[in-house]
Amino acid sequence: MSNKPKGPGVIAAAEPLAAAVGADILKQGGNAIDAAVAVGFALAVTYPAAGNLGGGGFLVGSIGRESSSGTSQVALDFREEAPGAATADMYTLAAEAGHQQASLLGHLAAGVPGSVAGMVTALERWGTMNRRQVIEPALLLARDGFEMTRRTHRMLAGSSTRSQMRRFEATAEVFYPGGKAVAEGSLFRQGDLARTLETIIEKGIPGFYDGEVADHIVVEMKRGGGLISTKDLLDYRPVERTPIQFGQAQGTAYSMPPPSSGGICLAQMSTMLDRFKIVGTDAESAKLYHLLAEVMRRSFADRNQYLGDPDHVDCQLGLLQDPKRLASRAASIQRSKVTASSEFLSEEPTVKESEQTTHYSVIDKHGNGVSVTTTLNGSFGCKVVVPGTGFLLNNEMDDFTARPGEPNLFGLIQGAANAVAPGKRPLSSMSPTVLLDSAGSVHAVLGTPGGPTIITNVFQVLLGLTRLGLSPESSVTAPKIHHQCLPDQLTLEATIPSSTARTLETFGHTIARRSAMGDFQLIATAPGRGLVGVCDPRGGGAVSYTDR
Ligand code: DON
């Protein structure tokens, strides 16, 4: 948490060294994109559970204020892609052959990585600095090392992570030298990763997708039974998309379109909630939580049925944003009685949880705002470090409807629109969002990890800022709830009192508890205080301000 005076530039990120790297770039005169790219590469070194070169992500920005061409709202999709040899039944077949975890653990779980292409494309398209300026800080952290953080050490030392990671020789060499998790406080140097970063500095996108690094990936795929080919890597392209736009109490929010479900769900939930009167005193009341849960339930029903990669399926965005349909869905909400999810869908999965994705928010001195969420999916992705490169691969293939009818890592039961197909991107919940005020200035930059809880968390922080009149700090720290239609249960953070939970039970909700949701990184303007960066106390990040 931070509550310092206004600085013209602010970075909020889940790891302090990476936040400092971004602040340095701003101090050197870089814009918010330069800083975001530098933070992205730094997190790949300092926060290996989620920061990455071998994963993917989304960037949403309101940028261009320093240029003559003027402001624009942009969205860059650098999500992983299914390899060309992927098939809809590949994980069902793997399960029949005894590999129940094939979409999560090991080589077959990895999609073609998008992060390097995404970051370098953002820099070339909208940044002002060169690759060496923004990537070298990460390279130095990898080459010279940094003190292993408590957070990463604890994750590595956890028994299930440890036993899964140590199955892969290169992973064990990087993270378990001598068989033990790199100790907290010890100097953690990553020589191979430094060399990979140097190659990317020198060669740009081909430094990862062509040549030596690509060869290492393909050789490792063949060795470990994965599918990513030379052609898959050469063919990978980030895609610039049009952000989803939706009105807020004062202003307009921009968030990620499919293949993220974030923007559509946020737009749907906001539109439905607009039909209800809410006042600040409702915050943390059972009545408000019920209303939010019902709105969430309705939107997730659509998410799981309609959404997928828009380059492969028609997501019917017109239908999903149709004001009449949303009004009728909102009208079906009863004030103190649940609507069973079975009215929308049928199966009842159980929830499994995992925590690792990471979000960072940047505002520069020009007032540009950049919001990036990036992930390997589960902690440390598929747990495979590509030998000779120092980076981990993702397990993003599990975000597809990997085994139809069965819940994924996040308990989501998804439909045919999100079936695996060659070259297709798995549906995501990552929701990097930028909120503009009615004058078009950046009012807030928002985002968090948390699988499907990303969407509902961003929704609640937006609500706190725009309709409940909460401060940036309280919007983030306020207890969070989550409903994703299936399983038909309302998840409450532990800090919500049991008396509130009991009231919600009388409305018909089945209550589940979770200790904490998310690791929010918010920058927002607060009346009389200027820009305020808020790093979620649930995580271990930092806010960095610049005075120029
Ligand atoms: O794209 C998605 O929705 C997931 N792969 C995000 C995973 C995630 O947030 C895990 N961290 N808590």
Residues whose N, C-alpha, C, O or C-beta is under 5 A from the ligand:
A	BS01	DON	S354 E355 Q356 T357 T375 N377 D399 L427 S428 S429 M430 P449 G450 G451
